[in-house]
Amino acid sequence: MRPPFLLGYGTNGFGDHPLRVALDVLDDVGYDAVAVTLGFPHLDPFAPLAGDDVAALRAHLRRMRGGAGAAVVVETGTRYLLDPLHKHRPTLVDRDATLRMRFLERAIEIAADLEARCVSFFSGVLPDDANPADGWARLRDRVPALVEYAGERGVRLALEPEPGMLVETVDDALRLRSDVGAPPELGITVDVGHCLVVEPDGVEGALRAAAPYLSNVQLDDMPPTHHEHRPFGQGGIDLPLVLATLADIGYTGVAAVELPRHSHDAPRLARHSRAALLRAWATVAGTSPTTGERALS
């Protein structure tokens, strides 16, 4: 018995592999979906031949899973794509967000070409020259333009709360969504590891609060004390509870492993992560993780 959502893996955990090789590894392991992070080292959205790269990626994704095709989400968390000296800068809460806006527009264009499930993005950390009111005003000004751009191209956006950023919790994401008129094209990404660090009601509470708008899920383990993505079994995540909650709220989108600091061990961790997910799902569904058949009582 397979889970009702699509198990995937993020390419930001394969930074030492060419993109086509990373996709082949993930296909061989058996993933249903891929979370593609734009930028170094895989797909530069501003490169002169980016269109050719996107076309090649689209063709590769369609060949996966024995020709059935792999689902894809577009991630935008590249650290130094826009500024080689300042991680993630500029963000949507900086005074000048021109580069960030153009990057997100390119992500939307690429997502449309790939027929991606969504484009995931974040608010950003407040700069030193801004207060929270400034940041919220900038988000309210900028997010509607991105929503309109995405809607015109049939693309869904998914705002990800991040520890330390202005939009840090699911409640923050829901507030911003309401502030910009609750457009149907604007969903939410939930990283389950983040929930251990910042969500007052934990993983289950965050997923249930986000459920009506949940468009993307990132899977990882994490200590409850700080923001550090870890392989399953090395933090405090209750993986069966996560998967059971996703099933209970009716989530059918992509749930992709995100281990951006573990490229040195990517092939092994891709296998380890999928095996851990299948074991957790077997616990939830009462099936054998290897055969998918109902376990004997």
C-alpha positions as CSV (number, residue, x, y, z in Angstrom):
1,M,0.0,0.0,0.0
2,R,1.6,3.3,-1.1
3,P,1.1,6.6,0.7
4,P,-1.4,8.9,-1.0
5,F,1.2,11.6,-1.3
6,L,4.3,11.5,-3.6
7,L,7.7,10.7,-1.9
8,G,10.4,12.9,-3.4
9,Y,14.0,14.1,-2.8
10,G,15.5,17.5,-3.1
11,T,18.3,18.2,-5.6
12,N,19.9,20.5,-3.1
13,G,21.1,17.3,-1.4
14,F,22.9,16.3,-4.5
15,G,25.3,19.3,-5.0
16,D,28.2,17.0,-6.0
17,H,26.3,15.4,-8.8
18,P,25.3,16.7,-12.2
19,L,21.6,17.2,-12.3
20,R,21.0,14.4,-14.8
21,V,23.0,12.0,-12.7
22,A,21.2,13.0,-9.5
23,L,17.9,12.3,-11.3
24,D,19.1,8.9,-12.4
25,V,20.1,8.0,-8.9
26,L,16.7,9.1,-7.5
27,D,14.9,7.2,-10.2
28,D,16.9,4.1,-9.4
29,V,16.1,4.4,-5.7
30,G,12.4,4.6,-6.6
31,Y,11.3,8.2,-5.8
32,D,8.0,9.5,-7.2
33,A,9.0,13.1,-7.3
34,V,11.9,15.6,-7.4
35,A,12.2,19.0,-5.7
36,V,14.5,20.9,-8.0
37,T,16.4,23.8,-6.5
38,L,17.2,26.4,-9.1
39,G,20.8,27.8,-9.2
40,F,24.3,26.4,-8.7
41,P,25.2,23.7,-9.4
42,H,22.3,22.4,-11.4
43,L,20.1,24.8,-13.3
44,D,21.0,28.5,-13.5
45,P,17.8,30.3,-14.4
46,F,19.7,33.2,-15.9
47,A,22.1,31.3,-18.1
48,P,22.0,32.0,-21.8
49,L,21.0,28.4,-22.6
50,A,18.7,28.0,-19.6
51,G,15.8,27.3,-21.9
52,D,17.6,24.3,-23.3
53,D,18.4,23.1,-19.8
54,V,14.8,23.3,-18.8
55,A,13.7,21.4,-21.9
56,A,16.3,18.7,-21.1
57,L,15.0,18.5,-17.5
58,R,11.4,18.2,-18.6
59,A,12.3,15.4,-21.0
60,H,14.3,13.6,-18.2
61,L,11.5,13.9,-15.7
62,R,9.1,12.4,-18.2
63,R,11.3,9.4,-18.7
64,M,11.5,8.6,-15.0
65,R,9.5,5.9,-13.3
66,G,9.5,3.6,-16.3
67,G,8.1,6.3,-18.5
68,A,5.3,7.2,-16.1
69,G,7.1,10.4,-15.3
70,A,8.2,12.0,-12.0
71,A,6.3,14.9,-10.4
72,V,8.3,18.0,-9.7
73,V,8.3,21.1,-7.5
74,V,10.5,24.1,-8.0
75,E,12.5,25.3,-4.9
76,T,14.2,28.7,-4.7
77,G,16.4,28.4,-1.7
78,T,19.8,28.7,-3.4
79,R,22.1,30.6,-1.0
80,Y,24.3,32.8,-3.2
81,L,22.7,32.9,-6.6
82,L,21.8,36.6,-6.4
83,D,24.6,38.0,-4.2
84,P,27.9,36.1,-3.9
85,L,28.7,37.6,-0.5
86,H,25.3,37.6,1.3
87,K,23.3,34.4,1.7
88,H,19.8,34.6,0.1
89,R,20.1,38.4,-0.4
90,P,18.2,40.3,-1.6
91,T,15.0,38.9,-0.2
92,L,11.4,40.0,-0.4
93,V,11.8,42.0,2.8
94,D,14.8,44.0,1.6
95,R,14.5,47.6,0.6
96,D,15.4,46.7,-3.0
97,A,14.0,43.3,-4.0
98,T,14.4,43.7,-7.8
99,L,16.7,40.7,-8.2
100,R,14.6,38.5,-5.9
101,M,11.4,39.4,-7.8
102,R,13.0,38.6,-11.2
103,F,14.4,35.3,-9.8
104,L,11.0,34.3,-8.6
105,E,9.5,35.3,-11.9
106,R,12.0,33.1,-13.7
107,A,11.2,30.3,-11.2
108,I,7.5,30.7,-12.2
109,E,8.3,30.6,-15.9
110,I,10.4,27.4,-15.4
111,A,7.7,25.8,-13.3
112,A,5.2,26.4,-16.1
113,D,7.5,24.8,-18.6
114,L,8.0,21.8,-16.3
115,E,4.3,21.6,-15.3
116,A,5.5,21.7,-11.7
117,R,3.2,21.3,-8.8
118,C,4.3,24.6,-7.3
119,V,7.1,27.1,-6.8
120,S,8.2,27.2,-3.1
121,F,9.6,30.5,-1.7
122,F,10.3,32.3,1.5
123,S,10.0,35.8,3.0
124,G,13.6,36.4,4.1
125,V,15.4,37.6,7.2
126,L,14.7,41.2,8.0
127,P,17.7,43.5,7.1
128,D,19.3,45.6,9.8
129,D,17.7,48.8,8.4
130,A,14.1,47.5,8.6
131,N,11.6,46.7,11.4
132,P,8.8,44.1,11.2
133,A,6.3,46.7,10.1
134,D,8.5,47.6,7.2
135,G,9.0,43.9,6.3
136,W,5.3,43.2,6.3
137,A,4.5,46.2,4.2
138,R,7.1,45.1,1.6
139,L,5.6,41.6,1.5
140,R,2.1,43.0,1.1
141,D,3.3,45.1,-1.8
142,R,5.3,42.4,-3.6
143,V,3.6,39.1,-3.1
144,P,0.4,40.1,-5.0
145,A,2.5,40.8,-8.1
146,L,4.1,37.4,-7.9
147,V,0.7,35.7,-7.4
148,E,-0.6,37.5,-10.5
149,Y,2.4,36.5,-12.5
150,A,2.0,32.9,-11.4
151,G,-1.7,32.8,-12.0
152,E,-1.3,34.0,-15.5
153,R,0.9,31.0,-16.2
154,G,-1.1,28.4,-14.3
155,V,1.5,28.1,-11.5
156,R,0.8,27.7,-7.8
157,L,3.1,29.5,-5.3
158,A,3.8,28.0,-1.8
159,L,5.1,30.3,0.9
160,E,7.5,28.5,3.3
161,P,7.9,29.6,6.9
162,E,11.5,29.5,7.9
163,P,13.1,29.8,11.4
164,G,14.6,33.3,11.8
165,M,12.7,34.8,8.9
166,L,9.9,37.3,9.0
167,V,7.4,34.6,8.0
168,E,8.6,32.0,10.6
169,T,5.5,30.0,11.4
170,V,2.4,28.6,9.7
171,D,0.4,31.3,11.5
172,D,2.6,34.0,10.0
173,A,2.1,32.4,6.5
174,L,-1.7,32.4,7.1
175,R,-1.6,36.0,8.2
176,L,0.2,37.1,5.1
177,R,-2.1,35.0,2.9
178,S,-5.1,36.8,4.4
179,D,-3.4,40.2,4.2
180,V,-3.0,39.9,0.4
181,G,-6.6,38.8,-0.2
182,A,-6.3,35.0,0.2
183,P,-5.7,34.3,-3.5
184,P,-6.2,30.7,-4.5
185,E,-2.9,30.6,-6.3
186,L,-1.0,31.1,-3.0
187,G,-0.4,28.0,-0.9
188,I,1.9,27.0,1.9
189,T,5.0,24.9,2.2
190,V,5.7,23.1,5.5
191,D,9.1,21.8,6.4
192,V,8.4,19.3,9.1
193,G,11.8,19.8,10.8
194,H,11.2,23.5,11.2
195,C,8.0,22.7,13.1
196,L,10.1,21.2,15.9
197,V,12.0,24.5,16.3
198,V,9.3,27.2,15.9
199,E,5.8,25.8,15.8
200,P,3.9,26.1,19.2
201,D,1.6,23.2,18.3
202,G,4.4,21.0,16.8
203,V,4.4,19.2,13.5
204,E,0.8,17.9,13.7
205,G,-0.6,21.3,14.7
206,A,1.3,23.1,11.9
207,L,0.2,20.6,9.2
208,R,-3.4,20.7,10.3
209,A,-3.4,24.5,10.4
210,A,-1.9,24.7,6.9
211,A,-4.0,21.8,5.5
212,P,-6.5,23.8,3.4
213,Y,-3.6,25.5,1.6
214,L,-0.8,22.9,1.9
215,S,0.9,22.8,-1.5
216,N,4.4,21.4,-0.7
217,V,6.0,19.4,2.1
218,Q,9.7,19.1,3.0
219,L,10.8,16.1,5.1
220,D,13.8,16.0,7.3
221,D,14.8,15.4,10.9
222,M,15.9,18.2,13.2
223,P,16.8,18.8,16.8
224,P,14.2,20.8,18.7
225,T,16.8,23.4,19.7
226,H,17.9,24.8,16.4
227,H,17.5,24.9,12.6
228,E,19.7,22.0,11.4
229,H,18.5,19.6,8.7
230,R,19.5,16.0,9.6
231,P,18.8,12.5,8.2
232,F,15.9,10.6,9.7
233,G,16.7,9.2,13.1
234,Q,19.2,11.9,14.1
235,G,16.7,14.4,15.5
236,G,13.3,14.6,17.2
237,I,10.9,14.0,14.4
238,D,8.1,11.4,14.8
239,L,8.0,10.2,11.2
240,P,5.0,7.9,11.5
241,L,3.0,10.8,13.1
242,V,4.1,13.1,10.2
243,L,3.0,10.7,7.5
244,A,-0.2,9.7,9.4
245,T,-1.1,13.4,9.7
246,L,-0.5,14.0,6.0
247,A,-2.7,11.1,5.1
248,D,-5.4,12.2,7.5
249,I,-5.6,15.8,6.2
250,G,-5.9,14.4,2.6
251,Y,-2.6,15.7,1.3
252,T,-1.8,14.2,-2.1
253,G,1.1,16.5,-3.2
254,V,4.9,16.1,-3.1
255,A,6.6,15.3,0.2
256,A,10.4,15.6,-0.5
257,V,13.4,14.9,1.6
258,E,15.5,18.0,2.1
259,L,19.1,17.5,3.2
260,P,20.9,20.5,1.7
261,R,24.1,20.0,3.8
262,H,24.6,16.3,3.0
263,S,25.6,16.1,-0.6
264,H,28.8,14.3,0.4
265,D,26.7,11.2,1.2
266,A,23.8,11.8,-1.2
267,P,23.3,8.3,-2.8
268,R,23.3,6.5,0.5
269,L,21.1,9.0,2.2
270,A,18.6,8.9,-0.7
271,R,18.3,5.1,-0.1
272,H,18.3,5.5,3.7
273,S,15.6,8.2,3.6
274,R,13.2,6.3,1.3
275,A,13.6,3.1,3.4
276,A,12.9,5.1,6.6
277,L,9.8,6.7,4.9
278,L,8.5,3.3,3.8
279,R,9.0,1.8,7.3
280,A,7.2,4.7,8.8
281,W,4.3,4.4,6.4
282,A,4.1,0.7,7.0
283,T,3.7,1.5,10.7
284,V,0.9,3.9,9.8
285,A,-0.8,1.6,7.3
286,G,-0.1,-1.8,8.9
287,T,1.7,-3.1,5.9
288,S,5.0,-4.7,5.1
289,P,7.6,-2.0,4.1
290,T,9.1,-4.3,1.5
291,T,6.0,-5.9,-0.1
292,G,3.4,-3.3,0.6
293,E,1.0,-6.1,1.6
294,R,-1.1,-6.0,4.7
295,A,1.0,-7.3,7.6
296,L,-0.1,-10.4,9.3
297,S,-1.5,-10.0,12.8
